């Protein structure tokens, strides 16, 4: 068998048209009509009284056949059905969700607010948001839908069990889930059992009785068997349907009748192995070879058989297999893809692996080459691993890693592949190891990234017998440059200031004039990010423009978008909020159009847009963008994005009077900062918590947070010193003001103002001026307080800043009122908008829930609230709305979640407060 090298064909292979394996959406076809078994049919009908049905039994007990029976029953009852055949690759949570969403949206086109086309990254939060919108649409339409999940036993990832439990908790009664598995569903589903939502059908129900065994054997058109022979077969197979089918096939093939039954009843061996050997012993050698080869794969096609496996008579062979009912299952209507019953494929794989291991390796290698040519990346790599050729697997991974990470965002997939490769294979593959480093960095696993980088340095030194950075002439320049870029990015991600400076100097001296344009662009953008962190905005802009030019030379859109985003973020910090908001809004829409709404690039732009929109007072826009951007930007990327995500989200929540949710958001961000050792994030969120606690009068709590940040107002430091971050200085200033330690406080604020003005940090300057006006007002110097605040208002009005003043609380409001009283009416435009923002306690009727993505209260939910207000119970609400009582309960549960309440009375009160009623 000629075996082409798949690594040579992978790069030229066209990408498949779709994102999915089409056969996974097709129910398996079963030859002939299933035998009517009244007892089992009654059990299945009773199970349909529950929303969730799980058929659990070992292979061969008719689980899939029973699922098909349930599907036909539901179809006849007007319920739309959709199907997903699961495989081991579906243990990736994002992949599992993608297949479930796609199945539902294919079954009911147009269901849900978003399509999967909006998501080009493997973002679980975004996918859950889409699935939630599908559920809400189902409820609104009152459209029944049944989701079938076959082979669920292949799922061993607890996160997916949790996702399934979550789906059942947020979905309406009109969504059913029907599952076939070799194992009982895990204990995470016990609540569903207690609530009588889940019906379990196990081996006891799926095993055939003696009478059913007689019917089954009669339907197989065997020669007449007497009662003793039927009982013998029943006792030997214990009512196992596949065993009885094998018996029927063996009797037809053997021709000995009673003699075979006597021999079978006395055999002391595995029943399935005995029967399969009996059946397969009658198969022609050419067919047996075909079975042995094709059973190695989860699915196969005629093209795979003829082009890769050398089976040029595949069509005729498969016709013979179908005619003899050898457990062949078609996976699509067109007869393109097939598989065998798991019982047969497991047996054949084991036999082939034991008897012809070389054949297993050759077949998998050939199949890997074929899958690679067809653009079926995952299956090509899987076959390479199964062939035992880890070098081939590594070659394939190297060739697709850029696409997998940069375009698809599937960093977890790269990490899983990498971890299957042995150390000796990876030792020489520095480029692949550096790709792994980038994936773990983007996944926030900085300690793993550091360990991997140190190991690479050690291995390079060992290989070349020279210190890594002294061996520029010996070590491949591209590898050495890429290694230094990864170190540089690691230091930026970790906010290691001195190491950032040092590594930039090292890389610039050695590679800036000779490196490839993409590497130069990445380093320059990272340097721009660092200059931004250091508040050297002029340097950041210059580096960003230079990086953008290099990215444009490489036609690398993601990099260009990152440079443009930085320009607007700097504009915001310089006080040009309106300009930043307009620019980021246009860039965000462009990112969504080019890369998908839930891509990393769009999410990071979106989070900065939300920050700018909130600052300008456009809270509705901030809330809308956060709904899709928060999940990705709060987990992947730079600390600047994390800070904007958690600060803006908590402020919007607090603006919507959802204090508990806002506190939870800050707590989540603080936990992330500690987990990933991100002090900038931790201090920024501690500063926000101090500000909020002081406005709530919780001085002791604020002092506790301050001590956690290393601040003691009783022993003030040099507040204006450059050695400490502005966030730490702000914490100290606020605590001193709140505890009456005012001596020298004005000078400390002035020192910091000198620094922020020099750095052109207008946004922070406005906030400091507002804080100084409060200090002056509290010390009885209202004239000075008004003068200082007037300066702040002038700066704010010029660039569209709003919340930097308003969020300083009621003390600022008092000074604003006095300033308006003293200001001529013609000059009050900026003051009026600020005072309106101060007094606008409830921004809108939207509930920006703790999940940061809850939808607006829909018109249908308002109708239900009106009925609840009239005193109707769930049953009467259901009658009025034309829905089931369970769906009415589901609506109320969603309303409670969106309004952040726990009872009907509280929901009505909250709805009135928001003017919904």
Secondary structure, DSSP 8 states (H G I E B T S, - for coil): -----HHHHHTTS---SSSS-GGGGS----SS-----HHHHHHHHHHTTSSEEEEE-STTSSHHHHHHHHHHHHHHTT-EEEEEE--GGGGSHHHHHHHHHHHHHHHSTT-SSS-GGG--S--HHHHHHHHHHHHHHHHHHT--EEEEEE-GGG---HHHHHHHHHHHHHS-TTEEEEEEESS---GGGHHHHHTT-EEEE-HHHHS--HHHHHHHHHHTT-S---HHHHHHHHHHHTT-HHHHHHHHHHHHHH--THHHHHHHHH--S-HHHHHHHHHHTTS-HHHHHHHHHHTTSSSEEHHHHHHTS--TTHHHHHHHHHHTT-SEEE-STTS-EEEE-HHHHHHHHHHHHHH-HHHHHHHHHHHHHHHHHTT-HHHHHHHHHHTT-HHHHHHHHHHHHHIIIIIT--HHHHHHHHHHS-HHHHTT-HHHHHHHHHHHHHTT-HHHHHHHHHHHHHHHHHHHTS-GGG-TTTS-HHHHHHHHHHHHHHHHHHT-HHHHHHHHHHHHHHHTTTS-HHHHHHHHHHHHHHHHHTT-HHHHHHHHHHHHHHHHHTT-HHHHHHHHHHHHHHHHHTT-HHHHHHHHHHHHHHHHHHH-TTSHHHHHHHHHHHHHHHHTT-HHHHHHHHHHHHHHHTTSS-HHHHHHHHHHHHHHHHHTT-HHHHHHHHHHHHHHHHHTT-HHHHHHHHHHHHHHHHHTT-HHHHHHHHHHTT--GGG---TT-TTS-HHHHHHHHHHHHHTT--TTHHHHHHHHHHHHHHTT-HHHHHHHHHHHHHHHHHTT-HHHHHHHHHHHHHHHHHHT--HHHHTT-HHHHHHHHHHHHHS-GGG-HHHHHHHHHHH-----S----TTS------HHHHHHHHHHHTT--HHHHHHHHTS-HHHHHHHHHHHHHHHT-SSHHHHHHHHHHTT--
